[in-house]
Amino acid sequence: MFNIQLSPVAGNSNTTISADGDVLTINGTEIDFSVIPDGGSAEGSDPIIGEVKNVSGNYDLTIRFEYDSKTAELNQSTDLADYQVALTSGELTSPIVQKPVEVSNAE
């Protein structure tokens, strides 16, 4: 399992994250964390911030999480707990609040 602290930053795209076993895929790049021994750590590289720690098969890490400022609400939560995610498998659901989708009734 991945215990992820997201570090949101406004930008021009949306970061995508998914997990499958010990592999985390960030923006299409697969990273295999099984090489980090239990109790060990490794230095991350962009978009991973700081160290990744393996605690009994649970990987603790921080990820720079870019979101599209054109589609997101201007005011986002400032509570760090809103950006803590436990991901076992599948895609991460973005905690970023999006603007309502405008529907056009053009005929």
ABEGO torsion letter per residue (X at the ends): XBBBBBBBBBBABBBBBBBBEABBBBGGBBBBAAABBBGBBBBBBOABBEBBBBBGGBBBBBBBBBBBAAABBABBBABAAAABBBBABEBBBBABBBBBBBBBABX
